[in-house]
């Protein structure tokens, strides 16, 4: 388990193949057993029958509100990742700030050069999300398979501060080395923590296999290269200097 994170940033690169046909969440990462009476947090994508916007990014929190009462809440971004497309997601959390500056989401498609989707959302949980649950990528503690991920998670990084995007370059803030863990799913060291903090993961059926991680890396590179090629062709075809030859 990780230390209490009442201020943190999580970023991940992922591709989602499907959403749950009911209300279960496809979980990107979590430190929570899924029991709304137990503290924790979970980041994922809503199912078809969710009370919130289907196929959207949510952050689930269980902790204490300003009155010191146990509270469960869903912080809904309403940001929708399309299926079978790679995205980079950054979520900044500062529980002490309950207005819209407290939690921000940024979802960026890696395939089509679209503008990033962003959302800033208020919340009621202000502390007390600390727990002894395991940090899990692609699911929840206690192997709650009905909330597992379907698709690819290419990398995940976790920081002990709410960092701005410029600060994320290199995983460092102006004050200190804020990175907690950096999991890149290298096929040669699938569960290794690349941050040097020694927080290696245990593969218990939640993480992608070495083959899946390798193919994900290839697909991400291929998508980026093909996207650049398409952009280049568009420039040529729309240029006044372009010469058309039969």
C-alpha positions in Angstrom: 0.0 0.0 0.0 1.1 3.6 -0.6 1.1 6.4 1.9 -2.0 8.6 2.2 -2.4 10.8 -0.9 -4.6 13.8 0.0 -2.8 15.7 -2.7 -1.6 13.8 -5.8 -1.3 13.6 -9.6 -1.8 10.5 -11.6 -1.2 10.1 -15.3 -1.7 7.2 -17.6 -1.6 6.2 -21.3 -4.4 3.8 -22.2 -6.7 2.3 -24.9 -10.1 1.1 -24.0 -11.7 -1.7 -26.0 -15.2 -1.8 -24.3 -17.2 -0.4 -21.4 -19.3 -2.6 -19.1 -22.9 -3.3 -20.3 -24.1 -2.5 -16.8 -22.9 0.0 -14.3 -19.4 -1.4 -13.4 -16.4 0.8 -13.9 -13.4 0.0 -16.1 -10.7 0.8 -13.6 -7.4 2.4 -14.7 -5.8 2.6 -11.3 -7.0 2.5 -7.7 -6.1 2.2 -4.0 -9.5 0.9 -2.8 -11.3 -2.4 -2.2 -14.6 -1.1 -3.7 -16.5 -1.0 -0.4 -18.1 2.5 0.0 -17.7 2.2 3.8 -13.9 1.9 3.4 -11.6 4.8 2.5 -9.8 5.0 -0.8 -9.9 6.2 -4.4 -10.3 4.8 -7.9 -10.0 6.2 -11.4 -11.8 4.7 -14.3 -14.5 4.8 -17.0 -18.2 4.4 -16.4 -20.4 1.7 -17.8 -23.6 1.8 -20.0 -26.0 2.0 -17.0 -24.0 4.3 -14.8 -25.9 7.1 -13.1 -23.3 9.4 -14.6 -22.5 9.9 -18.3 -21.7 6.5 -19.8 -18.1 5.9 -21.1 -16.7 8.9 -19.2 -13.8 9.4 -16.8 -14.6 9.4 -13.1 -12.7 9.6 -9.9 -14.3 7.8 -7.0 -13.4 8.9 -3.5 -14.2 7.6 0.0 -13.1 9.7 2.9 -14.2 12.4 5.3 -16.2 15.6 4.4 -15.8 19.0 6.0 -18.1 17.9 8.9 -15.8 14.9 9.6 -18.5 12.4 8.3 -17.7 9.4 6.2 -18.6 10.2 2.6 -18.5 8.4 -0.8 -18.6 10.5 -3.9 -18.1 10.2 -7.6 -16.2 13.1 -9.2 -17.5 13.1 -12.8 -15.4 14.7 -15.5 -17.9 14.0 -18.3 -14.8 13.5 -20.5 -15.4 10.7 -23.0 -12.6 8.5 -24.4 -13.5 6.8 -27.6 -13.0 3.1 -27.9 -9.9 1.6 -29.6 -8.0 4.8 -29.4 -4.9 5.7 -27.4 -5.2 8.6 -24.8 -3.0 10.3 -22.3 -4.8 11.2 -19.1 -3.7 13.5 -16.3 -5.7 13.9 -13.1 -4.7 16.5 -10.4 -6.1 16.1 -6.9 -5.9 18.5 -4.0 -8.6 17.5 -1.5 -8.1 20.6 0.7 -9.6 22.7 -2.2 -13.2 21.8 -2.5 -14.1 24.2 -5.4 -13.4 23.4 -9.0 -9.6 24.0 -8.6 -9.4 21.0 -6.4 -9.7 18.3 -9.0 -8.8 18.7 -12.7 -8.9 16.2 -15.6 -7.0 16.5 -18.9 -7.7 13.8 -21.6 -5.6 14.0 -24.8 -6.1 11.8 -27.8 -2.8 10.5 -29.2 -4.1 9.4 -32.6 -5.8 12.4 -34.3 -4.1 15.5 -33.0 -7.4 16.7 -31.4 -7.4 19.4 -28.8 -7.3 18.0 -25.2 -10.5 17.7 -23.3 -10.3 19.3 -19.8 -12.6 19.6 -16.8 -12.3 21.1 -13.3 -14.7 19.7 -10.7 -15.6 20.5 -7.1 -15.8 17.8 -4.5 -16.8 17.1 -0.9 -14.2 14.7 0.4 -11.4 16.7 2.0 -9.3 14.1 3.7 -9.2 10.6 5.1 -8.8 8.5 1.9 -5.7 6.8 3.3 -6.0 3.0 3.6 -4.1 -0.3 3.6 -5.4 -1.4 0.3 -3.0 -2.3 -2.5 -2.3 0.1 -5.3 -3.7 -1.7 -8.3 -3.4 -0.9 -12.0 -6.3 -2.2 -14.2 -8.5 -3.2 -11.3 -9.2 -2.9 -7.6 -7.8 -4.5 -4.4 -9.3 -7.9 -3.6 -9.4 -8.7 -7.3 -12.8 -7.2 -8.0 -12.9 -8.6 -11.6 -16.2 -6.9 -12.5 -14.4 -3.6 -12.3 -11.3 -4.7 -14.4 -9.9 -2.9 -17.4 -10.6 -4.1 -21.0 -7.9 -2.8 -23.3 -4.3 -1.6 -22.9 -2.7 0.4 -20.2 0.7 1.4 -21.5 2.1 3.4 -18.6 1.1 4.9 -15.3 2.9 7.5 -13.1 1.9 8.7 -9.6 3.1 11.8 -7.9 2.7 13.0 -4.3 1.8 16.6 -5.4 -0.8 18.2 -7.6 1.5 19.1 -10.5 0.9 21.3 -13.5 1.6 19.9 -17.0 4.9 21.7 -17.3 6.0 20.3 -14.0 5.3 16.8 -15.2 8.2 16.9 -17.6 10.7 14.6 -16.0 8.4 13.9 -13.1 9.7 16.6 -10.9 8.2 19.7 -9.2 10.1 22.9 -8.3 10.2 21.8 -4.7 11.1 18.2 -4.6 11.2 14.9 -6.5 7.5 14.3 -6.3 7.3 11.0 -8.2 6.0 8.0 -6.2 6.1 5.4 -8.9 6.6 5.0 -12.7 5.3 1.8 -14.3 6.0 1.5 -18.0 5.3 -2.2 -18.6 8.5 -2.9 -20.5 8.2 -6.5 -21.7 11.6 -7.2 -20.2 10.6 -5.9 -16.8 6.8 -5.8 -16.9 6.2 -5.0 -13.2 9.3 -2.9 -12.6 9.0 0.6 -11.1 11.1 2.8 -13.3 11.2 5.7 -10.8 13.9 4.0 -8.7 11.6 4.0 -5.6 11.4 0.3 -5.6 7.6 0.0 -5.8 7.5 -2.9 -8.2 4.1 -4.3 -8.9 2.9 -7.9 -8.5 1.3 -9.5 -11.6 -1.8 -11.1 -10.2 -3.8 -11.4 -13.4 -4.7 -7.7 -13.6 -1.7 -6.4 -15.6 -1.4 -7.0 -19.3 0.9 -9.8 -20.4 4.3 -9.1 -21.8 3.0 -9.7 -25.3 0.2 -7.3 -24.8 2.5 -4.6 -23.4 4.9 -5.1 -26.3 2.1 -4.9 -28.9 0.7 -1.8 -27.1 4.0 -0.1 -27.5 4.2 -1.0 -31.1 0.6 0.2 -31.8 1.2 3.5 -30.0 4.3 4.2 -32.1 2.6 3.1 -35.3 -0.4 5.3 -34.6 1.8 8.3 -34.0 3.9 7.7 -37.1 0.9 7.2 -39.3 -0.8 10.3 -37.9 2.3 12.4 -38.8 2.3 10.9 -42.3 -1.3 11.9 -42.8 -0.6 15.4 -41.6 2.3 15.6 -44.1 0.1 14.5 -46.9 -2.6 17.1 -46.0 0.0 19.8 -46.1 1.2 18.7 -49.6 -2.4 18.4 -51.0 -3.4 21.8 -49.7 -0.3 23.7 -50.8 -0.4 26.1 -53.7 3.0 24.9 -54.7 1.9 21.3 -55.0 2.1 20.0 -58.6 -0.5 17.5 -59.7 0.6 14.9 -62.3 -1.7 12.5 -64.1 
